[in-house]
Amino acid sequence: DLELHLQRCQQLSVTVLTDHQDLSNTELKTIRNSAAPQQYRIRAKLRTYKPQKLHQSVKLHCSKCNSLQEVPDRDDFDVILRGSAGTAPNPELQNTSWYESVTWTTQDQEQRKIAIHFVKHDEMLQHPENTLLMIEGGTLKEIWKLSKRFKCVIPVRSTEDDLELLDLSAPFLLQGNVKYYGCKQCSTPKPLKNLSSLAAEQQPSWEPTEIAQVLGIELLQYVFIMKFTLVDETGALNAYLFDY
């Protein structure tokens, strides 16, 4: 279990220096028998490394509960979107004081109903590169097209009396090519109308950290993790790389 490995690594970690010629080489056996934390310079061979494929090294990390999870793939997101598309947009939740709505029905066999809600600033729409929008009923392809043109895209669905975020298995925010996720365990989603407080700022920046905060989302961070097994004539040592 990678998470358990990392927790143990954090408890028993040592710092391995690859430079600093003033330090003499220390055998791995000595390091294994030493109390942490210490600094050592080693000379060893790389026996194995995990994961074998580089893209598998990227995980999502919650700094609050210290959990790690796999980055969901496109298919997971697509399934959630298709599930939410079964609920038609609620007309009573369109064109409010803080967003302007556009709706239409697709011309394909599914005849999906789509609604896009453009968040306003000073009762005006902003330029696309500064605009945050919310979309109901969109497919993955449609959402990617919007995220290339507009600054921020939030997938939502209608309830009887409000708009709400999708399941947190899906990204709660897309910005360019980056998908932002929230921790299911630590997040307490708040009403989307809280976004109006950001829209009221003099120059809304729509930063993911600010959006997450007003929506009650504990933002997951992308981290890079690898495990190396180093060996010399005295033994073996596992080394972990964990970085944002």
C-alpha positions in Angstrom: 0.0 0.0 0.0 1.7 3.2 -1.2 0.1 5.4 1.4 1.3 3.2 4.2 4.8 3.1 2.7 4.8 6.9 2.6 3.6 7.3 6.2 6.3 4.9 7.3 8.8 6.8 5.2 7.8 10.1 6.8 8.3 8.6 10.3 11.7 7.0 9.5 13.0 9.3 6.8 16.6 10.3 6.2 17.9 12.9 3.7 20.1 11.4 1.0 22.5 14.0 -0.4 23.8 13.6 -4.0 26.5 16.2 -3.6 28.4 17.7 -0.7 31.9 16.3 -1.2 32.8 17.2 2.4 30.7 14.2 3.6 32.2 10.8 3.3 30.2 7.9 1.9 28.1 6.0 4.4 27.2 2.3 3.9 23.5 1.5 3.6 23.7 -0.9 6.5 24.8 2.0 8.8 21.9 4.2 7.6 19.4 1.5 8.2 20.6 1.2 11.8 20.7 4.9 12.5 18.0 7.0 14.1 16.3 9.6 11.9 16.7 12.4 11.0 20.2 12.4 9.7 22.1 13.5 6.6 24.2 11.1 4.6 26.1 10.8 1.3 25.9 7.4 -0.3 27.3 5.5 -3.2 24.8 2.9 -4.4 23.2 1.2 -7.4 19.6 1.6 -8.4 18.1 -1.9 -8.3 14.4 -1.1 -9.0 12.0 1.8 -9.2 8.2 2.1 -9.1 6.0 2.9 -10.8 7.4 1.7 -14.1 5.3 4.2 -16.2 5.9 7.8 -15.4 2.3 8.9 -15.7 1.4 6.5 -12.8 3.6 8.6 -10.5 1.1 11.4 -10.5 -1.4 11.2 -7.6 -3.8 13.5 -5.8 -2.9 14.4 -2.2 -5.0 16.0 0.5 -2.9 18.0 2.9 -5.6 18.0 5.5 -6.2 14.2 6.0 -2.9 13.3 4.2 -4.7 10.8 1.9 -3.5 9.8 -1.5 -5.7 8.7 -4.4 -5.4 7.9 -8.1 -6.2 10.6 -10.6 -9.6 9.7 -12.2 -9.4 9.0 -15.9 -11.6 10.4 -18.7 -14.1 7.6 -18.6 -14.9 8.2 -14.9 -15.6 11.8 -15.6 -17.7 11.0 -18.7 -19.9 8.5 -16.8 -20.6 11.2 -14.1 -21.4 13.8 -16.8 -23.8 11.4 -18.6 -25.5 10.6 -15.4 -26.1 14.2 -14.6 -27.3 14.9 -18.1 -30.4 12.8 -17.4 -31.7 15.7 -15.2 -33.1 18.6 -17.3 -32.0 22.1 -16.3 -34.5 23.8 -13.9 -35.8 26.9 -15.7 -36.5 28.6 -12.3 -32.7 28.6 -11.7 -31.8 30.6 -14.8 -30.9 34.2 -15.2 -30.4 35.3 -11.6 -28.9 38.5 -10.2 -25.4 37.1 -10.4 -25.4 34.9 -13.6 -26.9 35.0 -17.0 -28.1 31.8 -18.6 -28.3 30.4 -22.1 -30.1 27.1 -22.9 -30.6 24.9 -25.9 -31.5 21.4 -27.0 -28.9 19.3 -28.9 -29.8 18.2 -32.5 -28.6 14.7 -32.0 -30.7 11.6 -31.1 -30.3 12.2 -27.4 -31.7 15.7 -27.6 -30.0 16.7 -24.4 -30.9 20.0 -22.8 -27.9 22.1 -22.0 -27.7 25.2 -19.8 -24.7 27.5 -19.4 -24.7 30.1 -16.7 -22.2 32.9 -17.1 -21.2 34.6 -13.8 -21.5 38.4 -14.0 -19.3 41.1 -12.6 -20.9 44.5 -11.8 -24.0 43.1 -13.6 -22.0 42.7 -16.8 -20.5 39.7 -18.6 -16.7 39.6 -18.7 -14.4 38.9 -21.6 -14.2 35.1 -22.2 -10.6 34.9 -20.9 -11.9 36.3 -17.5 -15.2 34.5 -17.3 -16.3 31.8 -14.9 -19.2 29.7 -16.2 -21.3 26.8 -14.9 -22.6 24.1 -17.3 -25.5 21.6 -17.0 -25.9 18.6 -19.3 -22.6 19.0 -21.1 -20.5 16.2 -22.4 -16.8 15.8 -21.8 -16.0 17.1 -25.3 -18.2 20.1 -24.9 -16.7 21.0 -21.5 -13.2 20.8 -22.9 -14.1 23.1 -25.8 -15.5 25.7 -23.2 -12.4 25.3 -21.0 -10.2 26.3 -23.9 -12.1 29.5 -24.5 -13.3 30.6 -21.0 -11.2 31.0 -17.9 -13.1 28.6 -15.6 -15.7 26.0 -16.1 -17.7 24.3 -13.3 -19.9 21.3 -14.1 -23.2 21.5 -12.2 -26.7 20.1 -12.0 -30.1 21.4 -11.0 -32.1 20.6 -7.9 -35.5 21.9 -7.1 -34.2 25.0 -5.5 -30.5 25.4 -6.4 -27.6 24.5 -8.6 -25.1 22.1 -7.0 -21.7 20.6 -7.8 -21.5 17.1 -9.2 -20.1 14.1 -7.3 -16.6 15.0 -6.1 -15.3 12.0 -8.0 -15.5 14.5 -10.9 -13.4 17.7 -11.1 -15.3 20.5 -9.5 -13.4 23.0 -11.7 -11.6 23.0 -15.0 -9.2 25.7 -16.0 -7.5 25.3 -19.3 -6.1 21.8 -19.5 -6.1 21.4 -15.7 -8.8 19.5 -13.7 -9.2 20.4 -10.1 -10.5 17.9 -7.6 -11.8 18.1 -4.0 -11.3 15.7 -1.1 -14.5 13.7 -0.5 -13.6 13.2 3.1 -12.6 16.7 4.1 -14.9 18.8 1.8 -18.3 20.3 2.9 -19.8 21.7 -0.3 -21.5 25.1 0.1 -24.1 26.7 -2.1 -22.8 27.8 -5.5 -24.3 31.3 -4.9 -21.2 31.8 -2.7 -19.3 32.5 -6.0 -21.1 35.8 -6.2 -18.9 37.1 -3.4 -15.8 36.5 -5.6 -17.6 38.1 -8.6 -18.2 41.2 -6.5 -14.5 41.8 -6.1 -12.9 44.7 -8.0 -11.1 42.4 -10.3 -12.2 38.8 -9.9 -9.2 36.5 -10.4 -11.1 33.2 -10.2 -8.1 31.5 -8.6 -8.8 27.8 -7.9 -7.8 28.1 -4.2 -10.3 30.9 -3.7 -13.0 29.2 -5.6 -12.4 26.0 -3.6 -12.5 28.0 -0.3 -15.9 29.7 -0.9 -17.4 26.4 -2.1 -16.3 24.5 0.9 -13.9 22.3 -1.1 -10.7 20.9 0.4 -8.5 21.2 -2.7 -6.5 18.1 -3.7 -3.0 18.8 -5.0 -1.2 16.9 -7.7 1.9 15.2 -6.4 4.7 13.2 -7.9 5.7 10.0 -6.1 8.3 7.4 -6.9 10.0 4.6 -4.9 13.6 3.7 -5.6 15.4 0.6 -4.1 19.1 1.4 -3.7 21.7 -1.3 -3.0 25.4 -1.5 -2.1 27.5 -4.4 -0.8 26.0 -4.0 2.8 22.3 -4.0 2.0 19.3 -2.3 0.4 17.4 0.9 1.2 14.1 2.2 -0.1 14.1 5.9 -1.0 10.9 7.8 -1.7 10.4 10.9 -3.8 7.3 13.0 -2.9 7.0 16.4 -4.4 4.3 18.9 -5.6 
